[in-house]
Amino acid sequence: MAVPKKRLTRTRRNNRRSHHALKKINLILCPKCNESKLAHTICPNCGTYNNEQIIEFGKKDKKDIKNK
């Protein structure tokens, strides 16, 4: 079994792990509703992308709310 002859320095050890750092999430504000969202994705709040309505959220009737 291979055994290292000398102990690795902190610099060499940490340089090997330099790509383990967490990356920042790229959040932007939606131009329509001003909620934060991931870049290049549909806004989960209003359903728009690139100023176009992609997802239509259904409006609940007052009758449905009272029955539940």
N, CA, C and O atoms as a Maestro MAE file, in Angstrom:
{
 s_m_m2io_version
 :::
 2.0.0
}

f_m_ct {
 s_m_title
 :::
 protein
 m_atom[272] {
  # First column is atom index #
  i_m_mmod_type
  r_m_x_coord
  r_m_y_coord
  r_m_z_coord
  i_m_residue_number
  s_m_chain_name
  s_m_pdb_residue_name
  s_m_pdb_atom_name
  i_m_atomic_number
  :::
  1 25 0.841 -1.184 0.000 1 A "MET " " N  " 7
  2 3 0.000 0.000 0.000 1 A "MET " " CA " 6
  3 2 0.883 1.244 0.000 1 A "MET " " C  " 6
  4 15 1.867 1.317 0.737 1 A "MET " " O  " 8
  5 25 0.526 2.217 -0.829 2 A "ALA " " N  " 7
  6 3 1.326 3.435 -0.945 2 A "ALA " " CA " 6
  7 2 1.068 4.355 0.241 2 A "ALA " " C  " 6
  8 15 -0.076 4.592 0.631 2 A "ALA " " O  " 8
  9 25 2.149 4.862 0.800 3 A "VAL " " N  " 7
  10 3 2.076 5.780 1.929 3 A "VAL " " CA " 6
  11 2 2.861 7.027 1.564 3 A "VAL " " C  " 6
  12 15 3.991 6.911 1.089 3 A "VAL " " O  " 8
  13 25 2.298 8.233 1.769 4 A "PRO " " N  " 7
  14 3 3.034 9.441 1.428 4 A "PRO " " CA " 6
  15 2 4.258 9.608 2.326 4 A "PRO " " C  " 6
  16 15 4.199 9.367 3.531 4 A "PRO " " O  " 8
  17 25 5.386 10.032 1.707 5 A "LYS " " N  " 7
  18 3 6.617 10.199 2.486 5 A "LYS " " CA " 6
  19 2 6.542 11.416 3.397 5 A "LYS " " C  " 6
  20 15 7.041 11.395 4.522 5 A "LYS " " O  " 8
  21 25 5.909 12.486 2.893 6 A "LYS " " N  " 7
  22 3 5.818 13.707 3.692 6 A "LYS " " CA " 6
  23 2 4.373 14.190 3.723 6 A "LYS " " C  " 6
  24 15 3.571 13.893 2.838 6 A "LYS " " O  " 8
  25 25 4.079 14.934 4.760 7 A "ARG " " N  " 7
  26 3 2.747 15.479 4.932 7 A "ARG " " CA " 6
  27 2 2.508 16.600 3.915 7 A "ARG " " C  " 6
  28 15 3.406 17.397 3.644 7 A "ARG " " O  " 8
  29 25 1.280 16.662 3.346 8 A "LEU " " N  " 7
  30 3 0.943 17.731 2.413 8 A "LEU " " CA " 6
  31 2 0.726 19.037 3.174 8 A "LEU " " C  " 6
  32 15 0.192 19.040 4.283 8 A "LEU " " O  " 8
  33 25 1.139 20.122 2.577 9 A "THR " " N  " 7
  34 3 0.923 21.430 3.202 9 A "THR " " CA " 6
  35 2 -0.540 21.835 3.055 9 A "THR " " C  " 6
  36 15 -1.264 21.293 2.221 9 A "THR " " O  " 8
  37 25 -0.958 22.780 3.863 10 A "ARG " " N  " 7
  38 3 -2.326 23.276 3.783 10 A "ARG " " CA " 6
  39 2 -2.617 23.865 2.412 10 A "ARG " " C  " 6
  40 15 -3.723 23.714 1.893 10 A "ARG " " O  " 8
  41 25 -1.644 24.528 1.828 11 A "THR " " N  " 7
  42 3 -1.841 25.156 0.521 11 A "THR " " CA " 6
  43 2 -2.112 24.110 -0.552 11 A "THR " " C  " 6
  44 15 -3.052 24.249 -1.334 11 A "THR " " O  " 8
  45 25 -1.300 23.076 -0.591 12 A "ARG " " N  " 7
  46 3 -1.492 22.027 -1.605 12 A "ARG " " CA " 6
  47 2 -2.820 21.307 -1.406 12 A "ARG " " C  " 6
  48 15 -3.511 21.001 -2.378 12 A "ARG " " O  " 8
  49 25 -3.178 21.037 -0.169 13 A "ARG " " N  " 7
  50 3 -4.446 20.363 0.128 13 A "ARG " " CA " 6
  51 2 -5.617 21.232 -0.300 13 A "ARG " " C  " 6
  52 15 -6.548 20.743 -0.941 13 A "ARG " " O  " 8
  53 25 -5.584 22.530 0.050 14 A "ASN " " N  " 7
  54 3 -6.692 23.420 -0.255 14 A "ASN " " CA " 6
  55 2 -6.783 23.764 -1.735 14 A "ASN " " C  " 6
  56 15 -7.879 23.999 -2.243 14 A "ASN " " O  " 8
  57 25 -5.649 23.797 -2.439 15 A "ASN " " N  " 7
  58 3 -5.688 24.030 -3.879 15 A "ASN " " CA " 6
  59 2 -6.395 22.890 -4.590 15 A "ASN " " C  " 6
  60 15 -7.075 23.116 -5.591 15 A "ASN " " O  " 8
  61 25 -6.249 21.695 -4.103 16 A "ARG " " N  " 7
  62 3 -6.916 20.546 -4.694 16 A "ARG " " CA " 6
  63 2 -8.437 20.648 -4.498 16 A "ARG " " C  " 6
  64 15 -9.205 20.130 -5.309 16 A "ARG " " O  " 8
  65 25 -8.861 21.308 -3.436 17 A "ARG " " N  " 7
  66 3 -10.276 21.429 -3.118 17 A "ARG " " CA " 6
  67 2 -10.877 22.760 -3.554 17 A "ARG " " C  " 6
  68 15 -11.982 23.100 -3.130 17 A "ARG " " O  " 8
  69 25 -10.191 23.502 -4.370 18 A "SER " " N  " 7
  70 3 -10.643 24.853 -4.712 18 A "SER " " CA " 6
  71 2 -11.958 24.854 -5.490 18 A "SER " " C  " 6
  72 15 -12.691 25.842 -5.436 18 A "SER " " O  " 8
  73 25 -12.274 23.802 -6.197 19 A "HIS " " N  " 7
  74 3 -13.509 23.757 -6.978 19 A "HIS " " CA " 6
  75 2 -14.697 23.267 -6.153 19 A "HIS " " C  " 6
  76 15 -15.781 23.097 -6.712 19 A "HIS " " O  " 8
  77 25 -14.544 23.036 -4.861 20 A "HIS " " N  " 7
  78 3 -15.620 22.569 -4.012 20 A "HIS " " CA " 6
  79 2 -16.503 23.702 -3.479 20 A "HIS " " C  " 6
  80 15 -17.504 23.442 -2.811 20 A "HIS " " O  " 8
  81 25 -16.143 24.940 -3.766 21 A "ALA " " N  " 7
  82 3 -16.882 26.086 -3.217 21 A "ALA " " CA " 6
  83 2 -18.288 26.144 -3.803 21 A "ALA " " C  " 6
  84 15 -18.507 25.715 -4.936 21 A "ALA " " O  " 8
  85 25 -19.242 26.673 -3.038 22 A "LEU " " N  " 7
  86 3 -20.603 26.845 -3.513 22 A "LEU " " CA " 6
  87 2 -20.678 28.053 -4.433 22 A "LEU " " C  " 6
  88 15 -19.973 29.043 -4.236 22 A "LEU " " O  " 8
  89 25 -21.537 27.961 -5.435 23 A "LYS " " N  " 7
  90 3 -21.696 29.056 -6.381 23 A "LYS " " CA " 6
  91 2 -22.929 29.870 -6.032 23 A "LYS " " C  " 6
  92 15 -23.896 29.346 -5.481 23 A "LYS " " O  " 8
  93 25 -22.888 31.154 -6.357 24 A "LYS " " N  " 7
  94 3 -23.986 32.066 -6.076 24 A "LYS " " CA " 6
  95 2 -25.149 31.784 -7.032 24 A "LYS " " C  " 6
  96 15 -24.938 31.555 -8.224 24 A "LYS " " O  " 8
  97 25 -26.378 31.801 -6.502 25 A "ILE " " N  " 7
  98 3 -27.567 31.616 -7.329 25 A "ILE " " CA " 6
  99 2 -27.860 32.921 -8.045 25 A "ILE " " C  " 6
  100 15 -27.859 33.987 -7.428 25 A "ILE " " O  " 8
  101 25 -28.110 32.843 -9.345 26 A "ASN " " N  " 7
  102 3 -28.321 34.026 -10.166 26 A "ASN " " CA " 6
  103 2 -29.805 34.418 -10.146 26 A "ASN " " C  " 6
  104 15 -30.577 33.984 -11.002 26 A "ASN " " O  " 8
  105 25 -30.196 35.239 -9.167 27 A "LEU " " N  " 7
  106 3 -31.575 35.699 -9.052 27 A "LEU " " CA " 6
  107 2 -31.720 37.083 -9.664 27 A "LEU " " C  " 6
  108 15 -30.849 37.939 -9.511 27 A "LEU " " O  " 8
  109 25 -32.836 37.290 -10.361 28 A "ILE " " N  " 7
  110 3 -33.147 38.602 -10.925 28 A "ILE " " CA " 6
  111 2 -34.579 38.946 -10.555 28 A "ILE " " C  " 6
  112 15 -35.313 38.091 -10.060 28 A "ILE " " O  " 8
  113 25 -34.983 40.179 -10.785 29 A "LEU " " N  " 7
  114 3 -36.352 40.599 -10.521 29 A "LEU " " CA " 6
  115 2 -37.182 40.447 -11.788 29 A "LEU " " C  " 6
  116 15 -36.743 40.800 -12.883 29 A "LEU " " O  " 8
  117 25 -38.373 39.923 -11.622 30 A "CYS " " N  " 7
  118 3 -39.310 39.797 -12.737 30 A "CYS " " CA " 6
  119 2 -39.765 41.201 -13.142 30 A "CYS " " C  " 6
  120 15 -40.166 41.982 -12.279 30 A "CYS " " O  " 8
  121 25 -39.713 41.540 -14.434 31 A "PRO " " N  " 7
  122 3 -40.106 42.893 -14.836 31 A "PRO " " CA " 6
  123 2 -41.600 43.179 -14.661 31 A "PRO " " C  " 6
  124 15 -41.998 44.340 -14.564 31 A "PRO " " O  " 8
  125 25 -42.426 42.134 -14.620 32 A "LYS " " N  " 7
  126 3 -43.869 42.347 -14.507 32 A "LYS " " CA " 6
  127 2 -44.324 42.461 -13.051 32 A "LYS " " C  " 6
  128 15 -45.054 43.388 -12.700 32 A "LYS " " O  " 8
  129 25 -43.889 41.509 -12.193 33 A "CYS " " N  " 7
  130 3 -44.409 41.487 -10.823 33 A "CYS " " CA " 6
  131 2 -43.353 41.848 -9.772 33 A "CYS " " C  " 6
  132 15 -43.675 41.914 -8.586 33 A "CYS " " O  " 8
  133 25 -42.122 42.080 -10.175 34 A "ASN " " N  " 7
  134 3 -41.008 42.463 -9.288 34 A "ASN " " CA " 6
  135 2 -40.716 41.442 -8.191 34 A "ASN " " C  " 6
  136 15 -40.232 41.806 -7.119 34 A "ASN " " O  " 8
  137 25 -41.003 40.180 -8.449 35 A "GLU " " N  " 7
  138 3 -40.622 39.099 -7.542 35 A "GLU " " CA " 6
  139 2 -39.298 38.528 -8.029 35 A "GLU " " C  " 6
  140 15 -39.013 38.559 -9.226 35 A "GLU " " O  " 8
  141 25 -38.487 38.008 -7.115 36 A "SER " " N  " 7
  142 3 -37.216 37.420 -7.526 36 A "SER " " CA " 6
  143 2 -37.459 36.052 -8.146 36 A "SER " " C  " 6
  144 15 -38.318 35.291 -7.699 36 A "SER " " O  " 8
  145 25 -36.674 35.751 -9.200 37 A "LYS " " N  " 7
  146 3 -36.790 34.482 -9.910 37 A "LYS " " CA " 6
  147 2 -35.426 34.111 -10.462 37 A "LYS " " C  " 6
  148 15 -34.540 34.960 -10.558 37 A "LYS " " O  " 8
  149 25 -35.252 32.834 -10.828 38 A "LEU " " N  " 7
  150 3 -34.020 32.403 -11.461 38 A "LEU " " CA " 6
  151 2 -33.939 32.995 -12.862 38 A "LEU " " C  " 6
  152 15 -34.958 33.138 -13.538 38 A "LEU " " O  " 8
  153 25 -32.736 33.336 -13.296 39 A "ALA " " N  " 7
  154 3 -32.551 33.886 -14.633 39 A "ALA " " CA " 6
  155 2 -32.878 32.827 -15.680 39 A "ALA " " C  " 6
  156 15 -32.624 31.642 -15.466 39 A "ALA " " O  " 8
  157 25 -33.438 33.246 -16.804 40 A "HIS " " N  " 7
  158 3 -33.776 32.383 -17.942 40 A "HIS " " CA " 6
  159 2 -34.797 31.312 -17.578 40 A "HIS " " C  " 6
  160 15 -34.745 30.205 -18.114 40 A "HIS " " O  " 8
  161 25 -35.722 31.623 -16.679 41 A "THR " " N  " 7
  162 3 -36.797 30.692 -16.342 41 A "THR " " CA " 6
  163 2 -38.119 31.458 -16.286 41 A "THR " " C  " 6
  164 15 -38.138 32.687 -16.212 41 A "THR " " O  " 8
  165 25 -39.217 30.713 -16.323 42 A "ILE " " N  " 7
  166 3 -40.539 31.312 -16.205 42 A "ILE " " CA " 6
  167 2 -40.736 31.771 -14.767 42 A "ILE " " C  " 6
  168 15 -40.342 31.075 -13.832 42 A "ILE " " O  " 8
  169 25 -41.338 32.927 -14.590 43 A "CYS " " N  " 7
  170 3 -41.600 33.447 -13.250 43 A "CYS " " CA " 6
  171 2 -42.653 32.567 -12.574 43 A "CYS " " C  " 6
  172 15 -43.745 32.402 -13.118 43 A "CYS " " O  " 8
  173 25 -42.354 32.001 -11.407 44 A "PRO " " N  " 7
  174 3 -43.339 31.146 -10.739 44 A "PRO " " CA " 6
  175 2 -44.513 31.924 -10.154 44 A "PRO " " C  " 6
  176 15 -45.541 31.334 -9.821 44 A "PRO " " O  " 8
  177 25 -44.371 33.234 -10.027 45 A "ASN " " N  " 7
  178 3 -45.435 34.043 -9.434 45 A "ASN " " CA " 6
  179 2 -46.481 34.462 -10.468 45 A "ASN " " C  " 6
  180 15 -47.681 34.319 -10.232 45 A "ASN " " O  " 8
  181 25 -46.028 34.977 -11.612 46 A "CYS " " N  " 7
  182 3 -46.987 35.484 -12.599 46 A "CYS " " CA " 6
  183 2 -47.022 34.672 -13.889 46 A "CYS " " C  " 6
  184 15 -47.939 34.853 -14.690 46 A "CYS " " O  " 8
  185 25 -46.049 33.779 -14.120 47 A "GLY " " N  " 7
  186 3 -46.066 32.908 -15.287 47 A "GLY " " CA " 6
  187 2 -45.602 33.551 -16.574 47 A "GLY " " C  " 6
  188 15 -45.980 33.092 -17.652 47 A "GLY " " O  " 8
  189 25 -44.786 34.609 -16.503 48 A "THR " " N  " 7
  190 3 -44.292 35.259 -17.717 48 A "THR " " CA " 6
  191 2 -42.828 34.916 -17.953 48 A "THR " " C  " 6
  192 15 -42.082 34.601 -17.026 48 A "THR " " O  " 8
  193 25 -42.440 34.988 -19.222 49 A "TYR " " N  " 7
  194 3 -41.038 34.823 -19.617 49 A "TYR " " CA " 6
  195 2 -40.794 35.726 -20.809 49 A "TYR " " C  " 6
  196 15 -41.517 35.656 -21.802 49 A "TYR " " O  " 8
  197 25 -39.790 36.566 -20.718 50 A "ASN " " N  " 7
  198 3 -39.421 37.480 -21.803 50 A "ASN " " CA " 6
  199 2 -40.618 38.364 -22.186 50 A "ASN " " C  " 6
  200 15 -40.889 38.584 -23.366 50 A "ASN " " O  " 8
  201 25 -41.328 38.864 -21.166 51 A "ASN " " N  " 7
  202 3 -42.493 39.734 -21.306 51 A "ASN " " CA " 6
  203 2 -43.642 39.084 -22.083 51 A "ASN " " C  " 6
  204 15 -44.456 39.798 -22.669 51 A "ASN " " O  " 8
  205 25 -43.728 37.763 -22.104 52 A "GLU " " N  " 7
  206 3 -44.839 37.045 -22.707 52 A "GLU " " CA " 6
  207 2 -45.479 36.153 -21.667 52 A "GLU " " C  " 6
  208 15 -44.788 35.534 -20.858 52 A "GLU " " O  " 8
  209 25 -46.806 36.088 -21.687 53 A "GLN " " N  " 7
  210 3 -47.523 35.235 -20.752 53 A "GLN " " CA " 6
  211 2 -47.415 33.795 -21.238 53 A "GLN " " C  " 6
  212 15 -47.932 33.459 -22.304 53 A "GLN " " O  " 8
  213 25 -46.743 32.940 -20.461 54 A "ILE " " N  " 7
  214 3 -46.528 31.544 -20.843 54 A "ILE " " CA " 6
  215 2 -47.526 30.631 -20.133 54 A "ILE " " C  " 6
  216 15 -48.129 29.762 -20.762 54 A "ILE " " O  " 8
  217 25 -47.700 30.824 -18.842 55 A "ILE " " N  " 7
  218 3 -48.582 29.989 -18.044 55 A "ILE " " CA " 6
  219 2 -49.767 30.828 -17.590 55 A "ILE " " C  " 6
  220 15 -49.602 31.925 -17.057 55 A "ILE " " O  " 8
  221 25 -50.957 30.299 -17.807 56 A "GLU " " N  " 7
  222 3 -52.173 30.959 -17.326 56 A "GLU " " CA " 6
  223 2 -52.557 30.300 -16.008 56 A "GLU " " C  " 6
  224 15 -52.842 29.103 -15.971 56 A "GLU " " O  " 8
  225 25 -52.567 31.068 -14.936 57 A "PHE " " N  " 7
  226 3 -52.990 30.549 -13.657 57 A "PHE " " CA " 6
  227 2 -54.504 30.675 -13.566 57 A "PHE " " C  " 6
  228 15 -55.060 31.735 -13.855 57 A "PHE " " O  " 8
  229 25 -55.175 29.592 -13.163 58 A "GLY " " N  " 7
  230 3 -56.630 29.598 -13.064 58 A "GLY " " CA " 6
  231 2 -57.100 30.450 -11.904 58 A "GLY " " C  " 6
  232 15 -56.510 30.425 -10.824 58 A "GLY " " O  " 8
  233 25 -58.149 31.193 -12.127 59 A "LYS " " N  " 7
  234 3 -58.724 32.016 -11.066 59 A "LYS " " CA " 6
  235 2 -59.788 31.190 -10.354 59 A "LYS " " C  " 6
  236 15 -60.632 30.571 -11.003 59 A "LYS " " O  " 8
  237 25 -59.754 31.177 -9.035 60 A "LYS " " N  " 7
  238 3 -60.721 30.420 -8.264 60 A "LYS " " CA " 6
  239 2 -61.988 31.246 -8.071 60 A "LYS " " C  " 6
  240 15 -61.939 32.449 -7.816 60 A "LYS " " O  " 8
  241 25 -63.109 30.571 -8.198 61 A "ASP " " N  " 7
  242 3 -64.392 31.236 -7.961 61 A "ASP " " CA " 6
  243 2 -64.648 31.329 -6.463 61 A "ASP " " C  " 6
  244 15 -64.098 30.566 -5.668 61 A "ASP " " O  " 8
  245 25 -65.488 32.276 -6.104 62 A "LYS " " N  " 7
  246 3 -65.834 32.423 -4.692 62 A "LYS " " CA " 6
  247 2 -66.606 31.203 -4.186 62 A "LYS " " C  " 6
  248 15 -66.510 30.857 -3.009 62 A "LYS " " O  " 8
  249 25 -67.374 30.544 -5.071 63 A "LYS " " N  " 7
  250 3 -68.124 29.353 -4.685 63 A "LYS " " CA " 6
  251 2 -67.178 28.219 -4.294 63 A "LYS " " C  " 6
  252 15 -67.432 27.496 -3.329 63 A "LYS " " O  " 8
  253 25 -66.078 28.065 -5.053 64 A "ASP " " N  " 7
  254 3 -65.123 27.001 -4.767 64 A "ASP " " CA " 6
  255 2 -64.445 27.219 -3.413 64 A "ASP " " C  " 6
  256 15 -64.168 26.264 -2.688 64 A "ASP " " O  " 8
  257 25 -64.185 28.467 -3.085 65 A "ILE " " N  " 7
  258 3 -63.501 28.767 -1.834 65 A "ILE " " CA " 6
  259 2 -64.433 28.487 -0.653 65 A "ILE " " C  " 6
  260 15 -63.989 27.967 0.371 65 A "ILE " " O  " 8
  261 25 -65.724 28.827 -0.786 66 A "LYS " " N  " 7
  262 3 -66.665 28.606 0.292 66 A "LYS " " CA " 6
  263 2 -66.924 27.122 0.534 66 A "LYS " " C  " 6
  264 15 -67.121 26.711 1.677 66 A "LYS " " O  " 8
  265 25 -66.927 26.316 -0.520 67 A "ASN " " N  " 7
  266 3 -67.205 24.880 -0.389 67 A "ASN " " CA " 6
  267 2 -66.075 24.116 0.281 67 A "ASN " " C  " 6
  268 15 -66.304 23.039 0.830 67 A "ASN " " O  " 8
  269 25 -64.875 24.643 0.248 68 A "LYS " " N  " 7
  270 3 -63.730 23.913 0.813 68 A "LYS " " CA " 6
  271 2 -63.573 24.122 2.250 68 A "LYS " " C  " 6
  272 15 -62.654 23.572 2.857 68 A "LYS " " O  " 8
  :::
 }
 m_bond[271] {
  # First column is bond index #
  i_m_from
  i_m_to
  i_m_order
  :::
  1 1 2 1
  2 2 3 1
  3 3 4 2
  4 3 5 1
  5 5 6 1
  6 6 7 1
  7 7 8 2
  8 7 9 1
  9 9 10 1
  10 10 11 1
  11 11 12 2
  12 11 13 1
  13 13 14 1
  14 14 15 1
  15 15 16 2
  16 15 17 1
  17 17 18 1
  18 18 19 1
  19 19 20 2
  20 19 21 1
  21 21 22 1
  22 22 23 1
  23 23 24 2
  24 23 25 1
  25 25 26 1
  26 26 27 1
  27 27 28 2
  28 27 29 1
  29 29 30 1
  30 30 31 1
  31 31 32 2
  32 31 33 1
  33 33 34 1
  34 34 35 1
  35 35 36 2
  36 35 37 1
  37 37 38 1
  38 38 39 1
  39 39 40 2
  40 39 41 1
  41 41 42 1
  42 42 43 1
  43 43 44 2
  44 43 45 1
  45 45 46 1
  46 46 47 1
  47 47 48 2
  48 47 49 1
  49 49 50 1
  50 50 51 1
  51 51 52 2
  52 51 53 1
  53 53 54 1
  54 54 55 1
  55 55 56 2
  56 55 57 1
  57 57 58 1
  58 58 59 1
  59 59 60 2
  60 59 61 1
  61 61 62 1
  62 62 63 1
  63 63 64 2
  64 63 65 1
  65 65 66 1
  66 66 67 1
  67 67 68 2
  68 67 69 1
  69 69 70 1
  70 70 71 1
  71 71 72 2
  72 71 73 1
  73 73 74 1
  74 74 75 1
  75 75 76 2
  76 75 77 1
  77 77 78 1
  78 78 79 1
  79 79 80 2
  80 79 81 1
  81 81 82 1
  82 82 83 1
  83 83 84 2
  84 83 85 1
  85 85 86 1
  86 86 87 1
  87 87 88 2
  88 87 89 1
  89 89 90 1
  90 90 91 1
  91 91 92 2
  92 91 93 1
  93 93 94 1
  94 94 95 1
  95 95 96 2
  96 95 97 1
  97 97 98 1
  98 98 99 1
  99 99 100 2
  100 99 101 1
  101 101 102 1
  102 102 103 1
  103 103 104 2
  104 103 105 1
  105 105 106 1
  106 106 107 1
  107 107 108 2
  108 107 109 1
  109 109 110 1
  110 110 111 1
  111 111 112 2
  112 111 113 1
  113 113 114 1
  114 114 115 1
  115 115 116 2
  116 115 117 1
  117 117 118 1
  118 118 119 1
  119 119 120 2
  120 119 121 1
  121 121 122 1
  122 122 123 1
  123 123 124 2
  124 123 125 1
  125 125 126 1
  126 126 127 1
  127 127 128 2
  128 127 129 1
  129 129 130 1
  130 130 131 1
  131 131 132 2
  132 131 133 1
  133 133 134 1
  134 134 135 1
  135 135 136 2
  136 135 137 1
  137 137 138 1
  138 138 139 1
  139 139 140 2
  140 139 141 1
  141 141 142 1
  142 142 143 1
  143 143 144 2
  144 143 145 1
  145 145 146 1
  146 146 147 1
  147 147 148 2
  148 147 149 1
  149 149 150 1
  150 150 151 1
  151 151 152 2
  152 151 153 1
  153 153 154 1
  154 154 155 1
  155 155 156 2
  156 155 157 1
  157 157 158 1
  158 158 159 1
  159 159 160 2
  160 159 161 1
  161 161 162 1
  162 162 163 1
  163 163 164 2
  164 163 165 1
  165 165 166 1
  166 166 167 1
  167 167 168 2
  168 167 169 1
  169 169 170 1
  170 170 171 1
  171 171 172 2
  172 171 173 1
  173 173 174 1
  174 174 175 1
  175 175 176 2
  176 175 177 1
  177 177 178 1
  178 178 179 1
  179 179 180 2
  180 179 181 1
  181 181 182 1
  182 182 183 1
  183 183 184 2
  184 183 185 1
  185 185 186 1
  186 186 187 1
  187 187 188 2
  188 187 189 1
  189 189 190 1
  190 190 191 1
  191 191 192 2
  192 191 193 1
  193 193 194 1
  194 194 195 1
  195 195 196 2
  196 195 197 1
  197 197 198 1
  198 198 199 1
  199 199 200 2
  200 199 201 1
  201 201 202 1
  202 202 203 1
  203 203 204 2
  204 203 205 1
  205 205 206 1
  206 206 207 1
  207 207 208 2
  208 207 209 1
  209 209 210 1
  210 210 211 1
  211 211 212 2
  212 211 213 1
  213 213 214 1
  214 214 215 1
  215 215 216 2
  216 215 217 1
  217 217 218 1
  218 218 219 1
  219 219 220 2
  220 219 221 1
  221 221 222 1
  222 222 223 1
  223 223 224 2
  224 223 225 1
  225 225 226 1
  226 226 227 1
  227 227 228 2
  228 227 229 1
  229 229 230 1
  230 230 231 1
  231 231 232 2
  232 231 233 1
  233 233 234 1
  234 234 235 1
  235 235 236 2
  236 235 237 1
  237 237 238 1
  238 238 239 1
  239 239 240 2
  240 239 241 1
  241 241 242 1
  242 242 243 1
  243 243 244 2
  244 243 245 1
  245 245 246 1
  246 246 247 1
  247 247 248 2
  248 247 249 1
  249 249 250 1
  250 250 251 1
  251 251 252 2
  252 251 253 1
  253 253 254 1
  254 254 255 1
  255 255 256 2
  256 255 257 1
  257 257 258 1
  258 258 259 1
  259 259 260 2
  260 259 261 1
  261 261 262 1
  262 262 263 1
  263 263 264 2
  264 263 265 1
  265 265 266 1
  266 266 267 1
  267 267 268 2
  268 267 269 1
  269 269 270 1
  270 270 271 1
  271 271 272 2
  :::
 }
}
